[in-house]
Amino acid sequence: MRIVIADDHEVFRLGLKTLLKSEKDIEIVGEAPDGNNAVRLVKELHPDAALIDILMPEKTGIEAVLELKEYDKSIRIIMLTSLEDKFHLSKAMSAGANGYLSKEVGRQELIDALHAVVRGQRVFSSSILKIMANPNEVPYFSDEFSIANVNIYLSDREQEILKLISKGLTSKEIAEELFISPRTVEAHRTNLMQKLQIKNIAGLIRFALLNLP
C-alpha cells in the first residue's frame, strides 16, 4: 500500500512514518509540508491513499482534497487532524474525503483505517462519530474525546442502503432496488444503528444527508 502523508509539522510526519514503517505492506512514498505540495505529490505519485491534515500553509487540507477529487474522484483520502468539530468535519466530507480520523487514533486503528479506505470503505474515529450522529448536541470539544478511539467502517453496501434510506425508500423498496431480501435490509438497518449509535430512522437519514456524497 503506497501512502502519501501531508502535515506542516515535521515532527508529526516523522512520528507517523516511524509508526507505519514497521508494516511490511505499507510504504510512505511521499510527504508534504503544505497543501500545494500535497496536491502535487498525489498527482505525481498516484498513491493508494493519502493522509492529509487540515490546517496547513499555502493550501488547507480541505482545499487540497477538493482539488484532488476534482482531478480524480477515485483518490482515497483520510483527514488526519486534531480538529474535532462539526464545521471542519462537514467541510471535509463535502469536499469528498473518504475518512476523518483524530490524531489521537492508535497505531492499529490507523493501519486498519488505511486498509479499509483502500477497499472503498469510509472511516471515522469514535469521537468524530459522536459529532456526525448528533451534530447539534455534541460540543466542539469535550471530555468525551479523551476516550480510546475506535474506527467506524461503512461498507459499500451499507453506504448504498443509507443513501436509499435518506431518499425515503421502505425496506421492501430498497430490497427490490438492490435485489436482496427485505429481511437483509432490516438487518443492515439494525447494524447501522448499532454501529453509528443512532436510535431511529430519522437519525440515519440525517447522518446520510450530512455525511454521504
C-alpha positions in Angstrom: 0.0 0.0 0.0 1.6 3.3 -1.2 0.8 6.2 1.1 1.4 10.0 0.9 1.3 12.0 4.1 0.8 15.8 4.4 1.3 17.7 7.6 3.1 21.0 8.3 4.6 19.7 11.5 7.8 17.9 10.7 7.9 16.1 14.0 4.5 14.7 13.4 5.4 13.5 9.9 8.4 11.8 11.3 6.4 10.1 14.0 3.8 8.9 11.5 6.5 7.4 9.3 8.0 5.7 12.3 4.6 4.4 13.2 3.9 2.9 9.8 7.3 1.8 8.6 7.2 -1.5 10.5 4.2 -2.6 8.4 5.5 -4.7 5.5 2.6 -3.9 3.3 2.7 -0.1 3.8 5.2 2.2 2.1 5.4 6.0 2.6 6.2 7.2 -0.9 6.0 10.9 -0.3 5.5 13.6 2.4 4.4 17.2 2.1 4.6 20.2 4.5 1.7 22.1 2.9 -1.4 21.8 0.8 0.2 22.7 -2.6 2.9 20.0 -2.3 0.3 17.5 -1.1 -1.7 18.0 -4.3 1.4 17.9 -6.4 2.7 14.7 -4.8 -0.6 12.8 -5.0 -1.0 13.7 -8.7 2.6 12.7 -9.5 2.9 9.5 -7.4 -0.7 8.1 -7.6 -0.7 6.6 -4.1 -3.2 4.1 -2.9 -4.2 6.6 -0.2 -3.2 9.9 1.3 -3.3 11.1 5.0 -3.8 14.8 5.0 -4.0 17.4 7.8 -6.5 20.2 7.6 -4.6 23.3 8.9 -1.6 23.7 6.6 0.1 26.6 4.8 -0.3 27.5 1.1 -3.5 25.5 0.8 -5.6 23.9 3.6 -6.1 20.2 3.6 -9.8 20.6 2.7 -8.8 22.7 -0.3 -6.3 20.1 -1.3 -9.0 17.3 -1.0 -11.4 19.4 -3.2 -8.7 19.9 -5.9 -7.6 16.2 -5.8 -11.2 14.9 -6.0 -11.9 17.2 -9.0 -8.8 15.7 -10.6 -9.6 12.1 -9.8 -12.6 11.0 -7.7 -11.1 7.6 -7.1 -8.2 9.0 -4.9 -8.6 7.8 -1.3 -8.1 10.5 1.2 -8.2 10.4 5.0 -8.2 13.6 7.0 -5.9 13.0 10.0 -6.4 16.0 12.2 -6.6 17.4 15.7 -9.8 19.4 14.7 -12.8 17.6 16.1 -15.6 20.0 15.3 -18.7 19.8 13.1 -17.6 22.7 10.9 -14.4 21.2 9.6 -15.9 17.7 9.5 -18.7 19.0 7.3 -16.3 20.8 5.0 -14.0 17.8 4.7 -16.8 15.4 3.9 -18.4 17.8 1.4 -15.0 18.1 -0.3 -15.0 14.3 -0.8 -12.8 13.0 2.0 -13.1 9.2 2.5 -12.5 9.4 6.2 -11.9 11.7 9.2 -9.6 10.5 12.0 -8.4 12.1 15.2 -4.7 12.4 15.6 -5.2 10.6 18.9 -6.0 7.4 17.0 -4.0 4.4 17.8 -1.4 2.7 15.5 -3.5 -0.4 14.7 -6.7 1.7 14.2 -4.8 3.9 11.7 -3.5 0.9 9.9 -6.9 -0.7 9.8 -8.4 2.6 8.5 -5.9 2.7 5.6 -6.8 -0.8 4.6 -10.5 -0.1 4.9 -10.3 3.1 2.8 -8.3 1.4 0.0 -11.1 -1.3 -0.1 -13.6 1.5 -0.7 -15.0 2.0 2.8 -15.3 5.2 4.7 -13.7 5.5 8.2 -14.3 7.7 11.2 -12.9 7.9 14.8 -15.4 7.3 17.6 -15.0 10.9 18.7 -15.9 12.1 15.2 -18.8 9.7 15.0 -20.4 11.4 18.0 -20.5 14.7 16.1 -21.8 13.0 13.0 -24.7 11.3 14.8 -25.6 14.4 16.9 -24.4 17.5 15.1 -26.5 19.9 17.2 -25.9 18.3 20.5 -22.2 17.4 20.9 -20.0 20.3 21.8 -16.9 21.1 19.6 -14.6 19.8 22.3 -15.4 17.8 25.4 -14.0 15.3 27.9 -15.6 12.6 25.9 -12.9 13.0 23.2 -10.3 11.6 25.6 -11.8 8.0 25.3 -10.0 5.4 23.3 -10.7 5.9 19.6 -12.4 3.0 17.7 -12.7 3.5 14.0 -16.1 3.0 12.4 -16.2 1.4 8.9 -19.0 1.7 6.4 -19.0 -0.8 3.7 -20.1 -0.1 0.1 -23.4 -2.0 0.8 -24.0 0.0 4.0 -23.4 3.2 2.1 -25.8 2.1 -0.6 -28.6 1.3 1.9 -28.0 4.6 3.8 -28.4 6.6 0.6 -31.6 4.8 -0.2 -32.9 5.3 3.3 -32.2 9.0 3.0 -34.4 9.1 -0.1 -37.3 7.8 1.9 -37.5 4.2 0.5 -39.0 1.5 2.5 -37.2 -1.8 3.3 -39.2 -3.5 0.6 -38.4 -0.9 -2.0 -34.7 -1.0 -1.0 -34.7 -4.8 -1.3 -36.1 -4.5 -4.8 -33.6 -1.9 -5.8 -30.6 -3.9 -4.6 -32.0 -7.4 -5.4 -31.8 -8.6 -1.8 -34.5 -9.6 0.7 -36.3 -7.2 2.9 -35.1 -9.1 5.9 -31.5 -8.4 4.8 -32.3 -4.7 4.5 -33.7 -4.7 8.0 -30.6 -6.5 9.3 -28.5 -3.8 7.7 -30.7 -1.0 9.3 -30.2 -2.6 12.7 -26.5 -3.0 12.3 -26.1 0.6 11.0 -28.0 2.0 14.0 -25.8 0.0 16.4 -22.6 0.9 14.6 -23.4 4.6 14.3 -25.0 4.8 17.7 -28.2 6.2 16.2 -31.6 5.3 17.7 -34.1 5.8 14.8 -34.6 6.1 11.1 -34.7 9.9 11.3 -31.2 9.8 12.7 -30.0 7.6 9.9 -31.4 9.9 7.3 -29.8 12.9 8.9 -26.5 11.1 9.1 -26.7 10.1 5.4 -27.6 13.6 4.3 -24.8 15.2 6.2 -22.0 12.7 5.5 -22.5 10.7 2.3 -21.7 12.1 -1.1 
